[in-house]
């Protein structure tokens, strides 16, 4: 007999109270225990949400400790290098880490086992080879341009390149796990295990007498990334082999690459858009300012993780119902808007209340970023009011137009950063980022409405809008 929140309330609470909260508790039971695909998506989002909460706490504590151990200048160097490596690692996947979420359910449902075996193997091998080539080219570029790069960045960037193949492979493994609805295997290695190991290895280095520099922190990140990714590879491969019988493989690399390339553009623009402000601050300002801005962004991540949690949970569900079930897709897509907005609004208020003491934990001067939170939180909450529009478009075959939206948003973001940062400093970066997020949300929701007829805006009445259309 399984646990039921509704039945427990009926048994232990007074009748009037139990009857009032029964509808809510039945919805909780549906999410936790329903065997249908909606229940699976809800559980995936719920697990992703829980993992992100723990991850945000771990990331925040680890960044506070790193900032205090290293000081603002060295911490700023590490931040810029590590953010650049995360971006480069994701881009090295060329979209395969997302396209497999679409291919795997499709091939399994159609019984195309040869193609399924092929995409499982080819995605990992392709990404490993591509990321290794990119690593070699990046190292050569850093060596050739070392006289044009600030001296304190050269060694950390060169060291950071060693992470790229493992970061890219980790993203693909996360995609494979998400395609199979293995929520813990998809999220825990990247968002919990790796940051904990970075902190553990850095603490061990400091205790052993090594200087708490950016080079030491990057080395700790390299070790943590390799340990985490190799363990994740073993686990995902083992579970996959048990689920799919052995047999011949069909490799359709050209077709897969053709589908993955527009998704790569979407993911690239989105990832660059998410981190462009940190990179631009690093380009125009000293590492100390990078440290303050990154600490502010890390505090803002407590709001961001709601959106990413829902996106991680519903992408597979979108892929499954995108073709042939338009009404079902529309209803589910509109429902996910509420999943993103209300928790984001709540977390935004929490961040604004606690933001100043949280930033003060990083060390002296970091609370300079607190006023920026009001603008950034407002933009994140506004974006959450349209839900994961890009996932709906990508999983419905409109990845090309989605890429165009993100390209325009990224261009706007970079252009505003170039204009505002030299004159307004950190406020310029915050203004540029907030404006880009508002534009992104507006353009994506409009595109979903035009292409799919789905209204993904929380406060617009669906029936009245459709009647006008």
TIDO-736697 format. One record per residue (C-alpha): residue in one letter; x, y, z. Coordinates in Angstrom, 2 decimals, always signed. Each point is the difference from the previous one (the first is absolute). Example, Ala and Ser with C-alpha at 12.3 -4.5 7.8 and 13.67 -1.06 7.14 Angstrom:
A_+12.30_-4.50_+7.80 $
S_+1.37_+3.44_-0.66 $
END
This chain:
X_+0.00_+0.00_+0.00 $
X_+1.46_+3.34_-1.02 $
X_-0.17_+3.31_+1.86 $
X_-2.85_+2.37_-0.94 $
X_+0.00_+3.62_+1.15 $
X_-3.79_+0.28_-0.52 $
X_-0.82_-3.17_+1.94 $
X_+2.38_+0.94_+2.82 $
X_-1.69_+3.41_+0.34 $
X_-3.45_-1.61_+0.09 $
X_+1.13_-2.38_+2.74 $
X_+1.85_+2.41_+2.28 $
X_-1.43_+3.50_-0.56 $
X_-3.39_+1.40_+1.04 $
X_-2.65_-0.57_-2.66 $
X_-0.46_+3.67_-1.00 $
X_+3.73_+0.63_-0.40 $
X_+0.54_-3.29_-1.83 $
X_-2.80_+0.75_-2.48 $
X_+1.43_+3.44_-0.80 $
X_+3.52_-1.18_-0.72 $
X_-1.03_-3.29_-1.64 $
X_+0.05_+1.36_-3.61 $
X_+3.55_+1.29_+0.45 $
X_+1.18_-3.25_+1.59 $
X_-1.58_-2.07_-2.79 $
X_+2.03_+2.04_-2.48 $
X_+3.11_-0.74_+2.04 $
X_-0.85_-3.72_-0.11 $
X_-0.50_+0.23_-3.76 $
X_+3.44_+1.52_-0.49 $
X_+1.74_-2.43_+2.33 $
X_-1.69_-3.25_-0.96 $
X_-1.79_+0.32_-3.34 $
X_+1.28_-2.52_-2.54 $
X_-0.89_+2.08_-3.06 $
X_+2.38_+2.26_-1.89 $
X_-1.30_+3.17_+1.64 $
X_+0.79_-1.49_+3.41 $
X_+3.45_-0.98_-1.23 $
X_+0.66_+3.54_-1.22 $
X_-1.26_+1.40_+3.29 $
X_+2.26_-2.29_+2.00 $
X_+2.95_+0.88_-2.22 $
X_-0.64_+3.71_+0.56 $
X_-0.52_-0.53_+3.72 $
X_+3.24_-1.97_+0.33 $
X_+1.81_+2.57_-2.14 $
X_-1.41_+2.75_+2.21 $
X_+1.20_-1.78_+3.17 $
X_+3.43_-0.66_-1.50 $
X_+0.27_+3.63_-1.07 $
X_-0.86_+1.20_+3.50 $
X_+2.74_-2.15_+1.50 $
X_+2.33_+0.95_-2.86 $
X_-0.64_+3.72_+0.48 $
X_+0.79_-0.32_+3.70 $
X_+3.18_-1.99_-0.68 $
X_+1.09_+2.37_-2.77 $
X_-0.62_+3.03_+2.16 $
X_+1.92_-1.37_+3.00 $
X_+2.87_-1.22_-2.17 $
X_+0.29_+3.36_-1.80 $
X_-0.03_+1.83_+3.33 $
X_+2.83_-2.19_+1.30 $
X_+1.98_+0.32_-3.22 $
X_-0.37_+3.78_+0.03 $
X_+1.15_+0.20_+3.64 $
X_+2.94_-2.36_-0.55 $
X_+1.17_+1.63_-3.22 $
X_-0.90_+3.67_+0.37 $
X_-1.89_+2.07_-2.55 $
X_+2.74_+0.24_-2.65 $
X_+0.91_-3.72_-0.23 $
X_-3.64_-1.00_+0.38 $
X_-0.93_+2.27_-2.90 $
X_+2.61_-1.69_-2.20 $
X_-1.28_-3.46_+0.89 $
X_-3.60_+1.05_-0.63 $
X_+0.72_+1.29_-3.50 $
X_+2.03_-3.10_-0.94 $
X_-2.51_-2.50_+1.41 $
X_-3.03_+1.70_-1.59 $
X_+1.84_+0.03_-3.33 $
X_+0.77_-3.72_+0.31 $
X_-3.60_-0.87_+0.84 $
X_-1.15_+1.90_-3.08 $
X_+2.64_-1.56_-2.26 $
X_-0.77_-3.49_+1.31 $
X_-3.70_+0.38_-0.76 $
X_+0.66_+1.42_-3.47 $
X_+2.36_-2.90_-0.75 $
X_-3.04_-2.33_+0.02 $
X_-1.29_+1.62_-3.22 $
X_-3.57_-0.50_+1.18 $
X_+0.18_-3.78_+0.50 $
X_-0.57_+0.31_+3.75 $
X_-3.47_+1.39_-0.75 $
X_-0.90_-1.79_-3.24 $
X_+0.38_-3.41_+1.64 $
X_-2.92_+0.95_+2.27 $
X_-2.06_+0.10_-3.19 $
X_+1.51_-3.02_-1.80 $
X_-0.04_-2.55_+2.82 $
X_-3.76_+0.12_+0.81 $
X_-0.81_+0.08_-3.73 $
X_+2.12_-3.06_-0.85 $
X_-1.19_-1.93_+3.03 $
X_-3.66_+0.67_-0.74 $
X_+0.40_-1.02_-3.67 $
X_+2.03_-3.10_+0.85 $
X_+3.05_+1.28_-1.94 $
X_+2.51_-1.76_+2.26 $
X_+2.90_+0.08_-2.48 $
X_-0.27_+3.77_-0.31 $
X_-0.42_+0.28_+3.78 $
X_+3.21_-1.94_+0.64 $
X_+1.73_+2.09_-2.65 $
X_-0.92_+3.38_+1.44 $
X_+0.98_-1.08_+3.51 $
X_+3.52_-0.90_-1.10 $
X_+0.50_+2.62_-2.72 $
X_-1.07_+2.94_+2.18 $
X_+2.65_-0.76_+2.62 $
X_+2.80_-0.76_-2.47 $
X_-0.74_+3.03_-2.17 $
X_-0.02_+2.37_+2.97 $
X_+3.24_-1.43_+1.41 $
X_+1.81_+0.37_-3.34 $
X_-1.42_+3.46_-0.71 $
X_+0.78_+1.35_+3.46 $
X_+3.54_-1.41_-0.11 $
X_+0.65_+1.76_-3.31 $
X_-1.42_+3.24_+1.40 $
X_+2.20_-0.39_+3.09 $
X_+3.12_-0.32_-2.15 $
X_-0.94_+3.06_-2.07 $
X_-0.81_+2.03_+3.11 $
X_+3.31_-0.85_+1.67 $
X_+1.87_+0.97_-3.15 $
X_-1.91_+3.30_-0.13 $
X_+0.81_+0.85_+3.63 $
X_+3.69_-0.78_-0.60 $
X_+0.17_+2.07_-3.21 $
X_-1.91_+2.95_+1.47 $
X_+1.57_-0.10_+3.46 $
X_+1.68_+3.37_-0.53 $
X_-3.40_+1.60_-0.69 $
X_-1.76_-1.53_+3.04 $
X_+0.37_+1.37_+3.52 $
X_+2.82_-2.03_+1.55 $
X_-2.05_-1.11_+3.01 $
X_-2.52_-1.73_-2.32 $
X_+2.41_-2.03_-2.16 $
X_+0.84_-2.95_+2.27 $
X_-3.53_-0.41_+1.45 $
X_-1.53_+0.00_-3.48 $
X_+2.58_-2.48_-1.29 $
X_-0.69_-2.31_+2.94 $
X_-3.75_+0.36_-0.40 $
X_+0.13_-1.39_-3.54 $
X_+0.69_-3.46_+1.42 $
X_-3.59_-0.04_+1.29 $
X_-1.71_+0.47_-3.35 $
X_-0.37_-3.65_-1.12 $
X_-1.35_-1.09_+3.38 $
X_-2.36_+2.97_+0.26 $
X_-1.37_-0.75_-3.47 $
X_-0.36_-3.72_+0.73 $
X_-1.78_+0.82_+3.26 $
X_-2.56_+2.10_-1.89 $
X_-0.69_-2.85_-2.43 $
X_-0.37_-2.49_+2.84 $
X_-2.44_+2.38_+1.65 $
X_-2.02_+0.08_-3.22 $
X_-0.02_-3.80_-0.24 $
X_-1.22_-0.26_+3.59 $
X_-2.69_+2.64_-0.54 $
X_-1.22_-1.83_-3.11 $
X_-0.54_-3.07_+2.18 $
X_-1.58_+2.04_+2.85 $
X_+2.88_-0.90_+2.34 $
X_-0.23_+3.25_+1.92 $
X_+2.60_-0.68_+2.68 $
X_+2.56_-1.35_-2.45 $
X_-0.58_+2.98_-2.27 $
X_+0.34_+2.75_+2.60 $
X_+1.79_-1.18_+3.13 $
X_+3.51_-0.53_-1.51 $
X_+0.13_+3.46_-1.60 $
X_-1.85_+2.09_+2.54 $
X_+0.88_-1.66_+3.30 $
X_+2.95_-2.41_-0.23 $
X_+2.31_+2.15_-2.16 $
X_-0.28_+3.24_+2.03 $
X_+0.44_-1.96_+3.23 $
X_+3.15_-1.63_-1.36 $
X_+1.37_+3.36_-1.20 $
X_-0.45_+1.35_+3.50 $
X_+1.49_-3.14_+1.58 $
X_+3.06_-0.04_-2.27 $
X_+0.56_+3.74_+0.46 $
X_-0.26_-0.36_+3.78 $
X_+2.51_-2.87_-0.10 $
X_+2.38_+2.13_-2.08 $
X_-0.23_+2.92_+2.42 $
X_+0.47_-2.25_+3.05 $
X_+3.03_-1.64_-1.62 $
X_+1.66_+3.39_-0.34 $
X_-0.62_+0.90_-3.65 $
X_-0.67_+3.67_-0.71 $
X_-3.73_+0.75_-0.45 $
X_+0.42_+1.39_-3.51 $
X_-2.08_-0.25_-3.16 $
X_+2.36_-2.69_-1.31 $
X_-0.63_-2.12_+3.09 $
X_-3.76_+0.42_-0.30 $
X_+0.02_-0.92_-3.71 $
X_+2.07_-3.10_+0.78 $
X_-2.57_-1.00_+2.64 $
X_-2.76_+0.50_-2.57 $
X_+1.84_-2.20_-2.52 $
X_+0.36_-2.86_+2.48 $
X_-3.63_+0.27_+1.08 $
X_-1.24_+0.05_-3.60 $
X_+1.93_-3.12_-1.02 $
X_-1.08_-2.00_+3.06 $
X_-3.66_+0.99_-0.37 $
X_-0.26_-0.54_-3.75 $
X_+1.72_-3.39_-0.05 $
X_-2.25_-1.26_+2.80 $
X_-3.04_+1.37_-1.85 $
X_+1.10_-1.71_-3.22 $
X_+0.28_-3.37_+1.72 $
X_-3.41_+0.35_+1.63 $
X_-1.92_+1.22_-3.07 $
X_+1.63_-2.60_-2.26 $
X_-0.86_-2.78_+2.43 $
X_-3.67_+1.04_+0.27 $
X_-0.30_+0.46_-3.76 $
X_+1.45_-3.45_-0.77 $
X_-2.52_-1.60_+2.36 $
X_-2.90_+1.79_-1.66 $
X_+0.86_-0.60_-3.65 $
X_+0.79_-3.51_-1.32 $
X_+3.24_-0.51_-1.90 $
X_-0.20_+0.11_-3.78 $
X_+1.09_+1.80_-3.16 $
X_+0.47_+3.78_-0.10 $
X_-1.09_+2.39_-2.72 $
X_+2.03_+3.20_-0.15 $
X_-1.76_+2.98_-1.58 $
X_+2.58_+2.61_+0.95 $
X_-0.82_+2.35_-2.87 $
X_-3.71_+0.02_+0.84 $
X_+0.62_+0.36_+3.74 $
X_+2.45_+2.83_-0.59 $
X_-2.49_+1.75_-2.30 $
X_-2.64_-0.07_+2.75 $
X_+2.50_+0.81_+2.76 $
X_+1.57_+3.01_-1.72 $
X_-2.97_+2.38_+0.40 $
X_-0.40_-1.26_+3.58 $
X_+3.71_+0.73_+0.45 $
X_-0.62_+3.55_-1.13 $
X_-2.93_+0.35_+2.41 $
X_+2.00_-1.42_+2.91 $
X_+3.06_+2.06_-0.93 $
X_-1.91_+3.26_-0.15 $
X_-1.85_-0.87_+3.21 $
X_+3.15_-0.96_+1.88 $
X_+1.90_+3.04_-1.22 $
X_-3.00_+2.16_+0.83 $
X_-0.13_-1.42_+3.54 $
X_+3.69_+0.72_+0.59 $
X_+0.73_+2.90_-2.33 $
X_-0.19_+2.55_+2.79 $
X_+2.71_-1.72_+2.05 $
X_+2.24_-0.33_-3.07 $
X_-0.53_+3.63_-1.01 $
X_+0.72_+1.24_+3.53 $
X_+3.21_-2.05_-0.15 $
X_+0.89_+1.60_-3.33 $
X_-0.49_+3.60_+1.15 $
X_+0.73_-0.11_+3.73 $
X_+2.54_-1.37_+2.48 $
X_-0.37_-3.43_+1.66 $
X_-1.20_+1.63_+3.24 $
X_-3.09_+1.32_-1.80 $
X_-0.51_-3.39_-1.69 $
X_-0.03_-1.54_+3.48 $
X_-2.67_+2.41_+1.28 $
X_-2.21_-0.45_-3.05 $
X_+0.34_-3.79_+0.03 $
X_-0.88_-0.13_+3.70 $
X_-3.14_+2.00_-0.82 $
X_-0.87_-2.36_-2.84 $
X_+0.57_-3.02_+2.26 $
X_-2.45_+1.46_+2.48 $
X_-2.44_+0.56_-2.87 $
X_+0.39_-3.69_-0.90 $
X_-2.36_-0.78_+2.89 $
X_-2.73_+1.43_-2.27 $
X_+1.38_-1.33_-3.28 $
X_-0.01_-3.63_+1.08 $
X_-3.83_-0.18_-0.02 $
X_-0.09_+0.65_-3.74 $
X_+2.79_-2.46_-0.75 $
X_-1.56_-2.67_+2.22 $
X_-3.31_+0.12_-1.87 $
X_+1.82_+0.06_-3.34 $
X_+1.98_-3.11_+0.98 $
X_-3.16_-1.82_+1.01 $
X_-2.29_+0.78_-2.94 $
X_+2.27_-0.18_-3.07 $
X_-0.45_-3.76_-0.39 $
X_-3.77_+0.37_+0.41 $
X_-0.12_+2.74_-2.64 $
X_+1.94_-2.24_-2.39 $
X_-2.41_-2.88_+0.54 $
X_-3.24_+1.91_-0.68 $
X_+1.29_+2.65_-2.42 $
X_-1.07_-1.92_-3.12 $
X_-3.64_-0.96_-0.50 $
X_-1.45_+1.26_+3.28 $
X_-0.24_+3.81_-0.32 $
X_-2.77_+0.46_+2.60 $
X_+1.86_-2.12_+2.52 $
X_+3.21_+1.92_-0.64 $
X_-1.78_+3.35_+0.34 $
X_-1.62_-0.92_+3.30 $
X_+3.20_-1.38_+1.49 $
X_+2.10_+2.95_-1.24 $
X_-2.37_+2.53_+1.58 $
X_+0.06_-1.97_+3.23 $
X_+3.79_+0.16_+0.20 $
X_-0.14_+3.81_-0.04 $
X_-1.49_-0.07_+3.50 $
X_+2.68_-2.50_+1.01 $
X_+2.66_+2.62_-0.81 $
X_-1.62_+3.28_+1.03 $
X_-1.34_-0.41_+3.53 $
X_+3.05_-1.76_+1.49 $
X_+2.23_+2.56_-1.78 $
X_-1.97_+2.87_+1.50 $
X_+0.27_-1.51_+3.48 $
X_+3.74_-0.63_-0.31 $
X_+0.49_+3.50_-1.40 $
X_-1.55_+1.55_+3.10 $
X_+2.17_-2.21_+2.22 $
X_+3.14_+1.08_-1.85 $
X_-0.86_+3.69_+0.30 $
X_-0.58_-0.35_+3.75 $
X_+3.18_-1.99_+0.65 $
X_+2.18_+1.30_-2.83 $
X_+2.14_+2.50_+1.91 $
X_+1.10_-2.32_+2.84 $
X_+0.53_-2.81_-2.52 $
X_+2.34_+2.16_-2.09 $
X_+1.75_+1.19_+3.15 $
X_+0.99_-3.60_+0.67 $
X_+2.35_+0.10_-3.02 $
X_+2.15_+2.60_+1.71 $
X_+0.50_+3.78_+0.20 $
X_-1.33_+1.98_-2.95 $
X_-2.17_-2.75_-1.50 $
X_-3.22_+1.61_+1.24 $
X_+0.61_+2.62_-2.70 $
X_-1.99_-2.32_-2.24 $
X_-3.16_+0.01_+2.15 $
X_-1.82_+2.90_-1.76 $
X_+0.45_-1.84_-3.31 $
X_-2.12_-2.88_+1.32 $
X_-3.21_+2.04_-0.13 $
X_+0.31_+0.52_-3.74 $
X_+1.27_-3.51_-0.75 $
X_-2.63_-1.78_+2.11 $
X_-2.79_+1.97_-1.71 $
X_+1.31_-1.08_-3.41 $
X_+0.32_-3.67_+0.98 $
X_-3.54_-0.09_+1.42 $
X_-1.33_+1.71_-3.13 $
X_+1.67_-2.62_-2.17 $
X_-1.48_-2.80_+2.11 $
X_-3.50_+1.29_-0.84 $
X_+0.27_-1.60_-3.48 $
X_+1.35_-3.40_+1.09 $
X_+2.57_-2.11_-1.91 $
X_-1.02_+1.23_-3.47 $
X_+3.29_-0.98_-1.61 $
X_-0.49_-3.66_+1.00 $
X_-3.47_-0.02_-1.62 $
X_+1.43_+1.40_-3.24 $
X_+3.08_-2.24_-0.06 $
X_-1.91_-3.20_+0.72 $
X_-2.69_+0.92_-2.54 $
X_+2.47_+0.36_-2.88 $
X_+0.28_+3.82_+0.05 $
X_+3.59_+0.09_+1.17 $
X_+1.04_+2.21_-2.93 $
X_-2.32_+2.88_+0.88 $
X_+0.87_-0.45_+3.66 $
X_+3.67_+0.40_-0.91 $
X_-0.82_+3.24_-1.82 $
X_-1.74_+1.37_+3.09 $
X_+2.99_-0.81_+2.18 $
X_+2.42_+1.44_-2.54 $
X_-1.90_+3.28_+0.05 $
X_-0.16_-0.05_+3.81 $
X_+3.72_-0.70_+0.31 $
X_+0.84_+2.78_-2.46 $
X_-2.18_+2.39_+2.01 $
X_+1.63_-1.07_+3.27 $
X_+3.57_+0.39_-1.27 $
X_-0.81_+3.31_-1.68 $
X_-1.52_+1.42_+3.18 $
X_+2.92_-1.27_+2.07 $
X_+2.46_+1.70_-2.34 $
X_-1.92_+3.26_+0.32 $
X_-0.78_-0.05_+3.72 $
X_+2.88_-1.72_+1.84 $
X_+2.71_+2.58_-0.88 $
X_-2.17_+2.82_+1.37 $
X_-2.19_-1.66_+2.65 $
X_+2.22_-2.87_+1.15 $
X_-1.85_-2.85_+1.71 $
X_-3.31_+1.82_-0.35 $
X_+0.57_+0.01_-3.76 $
X_+0.34_-3.79_-0.01 $
X_-3.15_-0.41_+2.10 $
X_-2.03_+2.32_-2.26 $
X_+1.20_-1.77_-3.14 $
X_-0.76_-3.45_+1.41 $
X_-3.46_+0.98_+1.26 $
X_-0.99_+1.60_-3.30 $
X_+1.18_-3.09_-1.89 $
X_-2.02_-2.33_+2.26 $
X_-3.18_+2.03_-0.54 $
X_+0.56_+0.00_-3.77 $
X_+0.69_-3.75_+0.04 $
X_-3.19_-0.81_+1.90 $
X_-2.14_+2.22_-2.24 $
X_+1.47_-1.33_-3.26 $
X_-0.18_-3.68_+1.02 $
X_-3.58_+0.16_+1.27 $
X_-1.09_+1.84_-3.17 $
X_+1.76_-2.63_-2.14 $
X_-1.70_-2.87_+1.84 $
X_-3.37_+1.68_-0.57 $
X_+0.66_+0.65_-3.69 $
X_+1.45_-3.45_-0.80 $
X_-2.01_-2.26_+2.30 $
X_-3.01_+2.07_+1.03 $
X_+0.89_-0.48_+3.68 $
X_-0.36_+2.93_+2.39 $
X_+2.90_-0.29_+2.46 $
X_-0.51_+3.20_+1.96 $
X_-1.30_-0.38_+3.52 $
X_-2.33_+2.99_+0.23 $
X_-1.58_-0.09_-3.47 $
X_-3.41_-1.76_-0.10 $
X_+0.39_-2.91_-2.41 $
X_-3.54_-0.20_-1.38 $
X_-0.34_+3.69_-0.73 $
X_+3.39_+0.12_-1.72 $
X_-0.78_-3.00_-2.17 $
X_-3.35_+1.46_-0.99 $
X_+1.70_+3.18_-1.20 $
X_+2.60_-2.00_-1.89 $
END
